[in-house]
């Protein structure tokens, strides 16, 4: 009889096999992307999709054919996958644990973000010139601030300050409030004569659409705030996925044990029949 654990394992691995195909396809599509924003994601998608494809195929074939060798490979691969997902989830919570929801500015609808409020590991990543140049190119090609300008171009001084901006818009598309620049439009701010610019971001600001505050620490902090929000969400998904993997791994262990028991019973019966003959 085809045991229940084998049948259930076939169904679950069929689902993961079908799930791996769009992930792998997405990675291949991203590898041909035109911008840096798309290209940096291709390898994780390709590796994860390929791993799911191979592991699910091993579990699928091993369950259908009741192959102990394939199920043994499947168990080892699943164990490695469980450990990797668990480690990544712990790492995600560790690096996003430090951080704030932003600093409220009096009378303003948006918040401002400080680079020093985030984990040292994340700060080191964005303070690397090589990393930041790629990220900056991505933000510029994504037209983050041009979209911001077109949306708020008709706002006066008071209305602009009341807008609810995203962390990236707040940090990259306008100078920090303590610079006390005089604004002419959403992305045109003039420095006051004799101003005391203790914040280095004040000197980094430029009205050129390709400059703005893309070289500011506030822009890096806005990016890390987005990172914290998105990775915290992904960590919750990882926990659900980890729970699913543990269940599949437990079922695979049952299927492997059942296969070994069936093989042993068949070998015993075969030996008895040979002895009678």
Backbone torsions as a table, in degrees:
resi	resn	phi	psi	omega
1	UNK	NA	140.7	178.2
2	UNK	-79.7	109.4	-170.5
3	UNK	-64.4	155.1	-177.7
4	UNK	-60.9	-40.2	-178.6
5	UNK	-62.1	-38.8	177.2
6	UNK	-64.8	-43.9	-179.3
7	UNK	-63.6	-42.2	179.5
8	UNK	-66.8	-39.0	178.6
9	UNK	-64.5	-37.3	176.3
10	UNK	-60.6	-46.2	-179.0
11	UNK	-62.9	-45.7	-178.2
12	UNK	-65.8	-40.6	-180.0
13	UNK	-73.2	-28.1	173.9
14	UNK	-64.9	-39.7	177.5
15	UNK	-65.0	-46.3	-179.6
16	UNK	-66.9	-32.7	176.5
17	UNK	-63.7	-46.6	178.6
18	UNK	-65.5	-33.8	179.6
19	UNK	-70.1	-32.2	-177.0
20	UNK	-71.4	-27.0	-176.4
21	UNK	-64.2	-50.9	177.7
22	UNK	-65.3	-30.3	177.5
23	UNK	-65.5	-47.0	178.4
24	UNK	-63.9	-39.8	178.6
25	UNK	-64.7	-38.9	178.3
26	UNK	-63.4	-42.2	178.6
27	UNK	-62.7	-42.1	178.7
28	UNK	-65.6	-39.5	178.7
29	UNK	-65.9	-41.2	-179.9
30	UNK	-67.1	-30.3	-179.8
31	UNK	-64.6	-18.9	178.6
32	UNK	-103.3	12.4	-177.8
33	UNK	-66.1	156.9	-174.5
34	UNK	-88.6	-18.7	-175.1
35	UNK	-120.0	163.6	177.5
36	UNK	-64.1	-29.5	-179.9
37	UNK	-60.7	-34.1	-177.9
38	UNK	-87.1	-39.2	-169.2
39	UNK	-68.8	-33.5	-173.2
40	UNK	-71.1	-14.0	-179.9
41	UNK	-91.9	-9.1	-170.5
42	UNK	-65.1	-46.3	-175.0
43	UNK	-63.7	-44.0	176.5
44	UNK	-59.0	-40.5	179.2
45	UNK	-64.6	-43.9	-178.4
46	UNK	-65.0	-46.1	-178.9
47	UNK	-64.6	-45.8	-178.6
48	UNK	-66.7	-41.7	178.9
49	UNK	-64.8	-41.9	179.3
50	UNK	-66.4	-39.9	178.6
51	UNK	-63.5	-45.3	177.8
52	UNK	-61.9	-39.8	-179.2
53	UNK	-62.0	-49.0	-177.8
54	UNK	-66.4	-45.3	-177.6
55	UNK	-65.4	-44.2	-179.1
56	UNK	-66.9	-35.8	176.4
57	UNK	-64.3	-41.6	178.5
58	UNK	-62.8	-43.2	178.7
59	UNK	-67.8	-37.2	-178.9
60	UNK	-66.7	-51.4	-179.2
61	UNK	-67.8	-41.4	179.9
62	UNK	-62.6	-36.3	179.1
63	UNK	-73.6	-42.7	-178.7
64	UNK	-66.7	-41.8	-176.8
65	UNK	-93.4	-2.6	-177.4
66	UNK	51.6	48.5	-179.4
67	UNK	-91.6	116.2	-179.8
68	UNK	-66.3	-35.0	-179.6
69	UNK	-64.6	-47.2	179.4
70	UNK	-66.5	-38.7	178.3
71	UNK	-68.4	-32.8	175.6
72	UNK	-65.1	-45.2	175.0
73	UNK	-60.0	-41.1	-179.8
74	UNK	-62.2	-42.9	-179.9
75	UNK	-63.9	-42.5	179.0
76	UNK	-64.0	-46.0	-179.9
77	UNK	-63.7	-40.6	179.0
78	UNK	-65.4	-39.2	178.2
79	UNK	-62.4	-44.0	177.9
80	UNK	-61.9	-41.7	179.7
81	UNK	-64.5	-41.5	178.3
82	UNK	-62.4	-44.8	179.4
83	UNK	-62.8	-41.7	-179.6
84	UNK	-64.8	-45.3	-179.5
85	UNK	-66.1	-40.8	178.2
86	UNK	-62.7	-46.2	-179.3
87	UNK	-63.2	-42.5	179.9
88	UNK	-64.1	-38.7	179.5
89	UNK	-65.3	-45.1	177.7
90	UNK	-62.1	-43.2	179.2
91	UNK	-61.5	-41.2	179.7
92	UNK	-61.6	-46.8	178.4
93	UNK	-64.5	-34.4	-178.5
94	UNK	-67.0	-45.0	-175.3
95	UNK	-81.6	-17.7	178.5
96	UNK	-102.0	2.2	-178.7
97	UNK	-68.3	-38.1	179.1
98	UNK	-88.9	130.9	-177.6
99	UNK	153.1	160.7	-179.2
100	UNK	-122.8	169.9	176.8
101	UNK	-84.9	9.0	-179.3
102	UNK	102.6	162.3	-179.7
103	UNK	-100.0	123.7	177.7
104	UNK	-73.0	131.1	174.7
105	UNK	-101.5	134.1	-176.5
106	UNK	-58.5	125.1	177.0
107	UNK	76.9	8.7	-177.9
108	UNK	-114.3	145.4	-178.6
109	UNK	-84.7	-11.8	-178.8
110	UNK	-110.5	168.7	177.7
111	UNK	-113.1	158.3	176.3
112	UNK	-114.0	150.6	-171.4
113	UNK	-124.9	142.5	-177.1
114	UNK	-115.0	133.2	-175.1
115	UNK	-61.1	-36.3	-177.6
116	UNK	-67.8	-9.8	-178.9
117	UNK	-82.8	-5.0	-175.0
118	UNK	-108.6	167.8	-174.4
119	UNK	-61.6	150.0	-178.6
120	UNK	-63.0	-32.8	179.6
121	UNK	-63.2	-44.2	179.0
122	UNK	-68.8	-39.6	178.3
123	UNK	-60.4	-40.6	-179.8
124	UNK	-63.3	-37.1	-179.7
125	UNK	-64.3	-46.1	-176.0
126	UNK	-81.4	-19.7	178.2
127	UNK	-81.2	-10.6	174.7
128	UNK	-71.5	124.0	-178.2
129	UNK	-58.7	-40.2	-179.1
130	UNK	-63.2	-45.2	179.7
131	UNK	-66.0	-46.0	-173.9
132	UNK	-68.8	-34.4	178.3
133	UNK	-61.4	-39.5	177.1
134	UNK	-67.5	-41.8	179.4
135	UNK	-65.5	-43.0	-179.8
136	UNK	-61.6	-43.1	177.1
137	UNK	-59.8	-39.4	178.8
138	UNK	-64.1	-45.9	-179.3
139	UNK	-64.6	-39.5	-179.8
140	UNK	-68.6	-43.2	-179.3
141	UNK	-70.1	-23.4	177.6
142	UNK	-79.3	-2.8	176.5
143	UNK	58.3	39.5	179.5
144	UNK	-56.8	-51.9	-173.9
145	UNK	-83.4	-24.9	176.3
146	UNK	-69.6	-36.1	175.2
147	UNK	-67.5	-38.4	176.6
148	UNK	-61.6	-43.6	-179.8
149	UNK	-64.8	-46.0	-177.9
150	UNK	-64.0	-27.9	-178.8
151	UNK	-79.6	-37.1	-173.3
152	UNK	-113.8	15.5	-173.4
153	UNK	-63.0	-29.0	-177.9
154	UNK	-92.7	2.5	180.0
155	UNK	-74.4	139.1	171.4
156	UNK	-82.9	-179.2	-174.3
157	UNK	-56.2	-49.6	-176.6
158	UNK	-68.6	-40.3	-178.3
159	UNK	-68.3	-37.4	179.6
160	UNK	-63.4	-40.2	179.4
161	UNK	-68.8	-22.1	-178.1
162	UNK	-87.8	-9.3	-177.0
163	UNK	-69.3	147.6	176.5
164	UNK	-91.4	101.1	-176.7
165	UNK	-93.8	154.0	173.9
166	UNK	-74.5	162.3	177.7
167	UNK	-55.1	-39.8	-179.9
168	UNK	-70.1	-39.7	177.8
169	UNK	-64.6	-41.8	-179.7
170	UNK	-65.3	-39.6	-174.6
171	UNK	-88.1	-28.1	-171.7
172	UNK	-107.2	-26.4	-170.3
173	UNK	-103.3	-1.4	178.8
174	UNK	-149.9	153.3	-179.8
175	UNK	-76.3	157.1	176.4
176	UNK	-59.0	150.3	-176.5
177	UNK	-62.6	-32.4	-176.5
178	UNK	-71.9	-6.8	173.8
179	UNK	-73.6	-26.0	177.9
180	UNK	55.1	44.5	174.9
181	UNK	-75.0	159.2	176.0
182	UNK	-97.6	124.0	-175.7
183	UNK	-95.9	141.2	174.8
184	UNK	-103.2	-29.4	176.7
185	UNK	-155.5	-173.2	-175.1
186	UNK	-59.4	-32.9	-178.3
187	UNK	-124.9	15.9	176.2
188	UNK	-118.3	111.2	-178.4
189	UNK	-128.3	132.0	-177.6
190	UNK	-104.6	134.9	177.9
191	UNK	-74.7	140.2	178.9
192	UNK	-83.6	146.5	-179.1
193	UNK	-69.1	136.6	177.9
194	UNK	72.3	17.1	-179.7
195	UNK	-68.9	147.9	179.1
196	UNK	-99.4	95.0	-172.9
197	UNK	-96.6	81.7	178.7
198	UNK	-72.6	-30.1	178.3
199	UNK	-76.5	120.4	-178.9
200	UNK	-60.9	-20.2	178.1
201	UNK	-65.2	-25.4	-179.9
202	UNK	-64.8	-38.6	178.2
203	UNK	-76.9	-23.2	-178.9
204	UNK	-81.2	-17.4	-178.3
205	UNK	-69.0	143.7	173.9
206	UNK	-148.5	144.4	-178.3
207	UNK	-75.9	-10.5	175.3
208	UNK	-61.5	127.8	-179.0
209	UNK	-56.0	-22.9	178.8
210	UNK	-88.8	-5.8	-178.8
211	UNK	-109.7	-67.8	-177.9
212	UNK	40.5	-123.7	178.4
213	UNK	-116.3	29.6	-179.3
214	UNK	-67.7	-17.6	176.8
215	UNK	-100.8	11.5	-176.6
216	UNK	-90.4	151.8	172.7
217	UNK	-65.2	-29.4	179.1
218	UNK	-65.5	-32.9	177.7
219	UNK	-69.4	-41.5	176.6
220	UNK	-62.9	-40.0	178.8
221	UNK	-66.2	-38.2	177.0
222	UNK	-63.2	-38.4	177.1
223	UNK	-64.6	-43.4	-179.7
224	UNK	-67.3	-31.8	175.8
225	UNK	-65.2	-43.6	174.9
226	UNK	-60.6	-41.9	178.6
227	UNK	-60.0	-47.0	180.0
228	UNK	-59.1	-45.9	-177.6
229	UNK	-63.3	-48.4	-175.8
230	UNK	-70.5	-39.4	-178.8
231	UNK	-73.4	-28.6	174.4
232	UNK	-65.8	-39.4	176.6
233	UNK	-65.0	-43.2	180.0
234	UNK	-65.7	-31.1	178.8
235	UNK	-65.1	-36.0	176.9
236	UNK	-65.2	-41.9	176.5
237	UNK	-63.5	-39.1	178.7
238	UNK	-61.3	-38.8	179.6
239	UNK	-63.8	-43.2	178.1
240	UNK	-63.9	-43.2	179.2
241	UNK	-64.4	-38.7	178.4
242	UNK	-63.6	-41.8	177.5
243	UNK	-60.4	-42.0	178.1
244	UNK	-63.4	-43.6	-179.7
245	UNK	-62.7	-40.4	-179.9
246	UNK	-63.5	-41.2	178.0
247	UNK	-63.3	-45.8	179.2
248	UNK	-62.6	-40.2	179.8
249	UNK	-63.2	-41.1	178.5
250	UNK	-63.9	-41.9	178.1
251	UNK	-65.1	-39.3	179.0
252	UNK	-63.6	-37.2	177.4
253	UNK	-63.5	-41.7	177.4
254	UNK	-63.1	-43.1	-180.0
255	UNK	-64.3	-41.6	179.0
256	UNK	-63.2	-43.3	178.7
257	UNK	-63.9	-42.7	179.3
258	UNK	-63.6	-40.8	179.2
259	UNK	-63.1	-42.4	178.8
260	UNK	-64.4	-39.7	179.2
261	UNK	-65.0	-43.1	178.9
262	UNK	-63.0	-43.1	179.7
263	UNK	-63.2	-39.3	178.8
264	UNK	-65.7	-43.0	179.9
265	UNK	-64.1	-39.9	179.3
266	UNK	-65.7	-39.4	179.3
267	UNK	-67.2	-37.0	178.3
268	UNK	-66.8	-45.5	179.1
269	UNK	-62.8	-40.0	178.8
270	UNK	-63.6	-38.2	179.2
271	UNK	-66.7	-40.3	179.8
272	UNK	-65.7	-41.6	179.9
273	UNK	-65.0	-39.1	179.5
274	UNK	-65.5	-37.1	-179.7
275	UNK	-67.1	-38.9	-179.8
276	UNK	-67.6	-36.1	179.5
277	UNK	-69.0	NA	NA
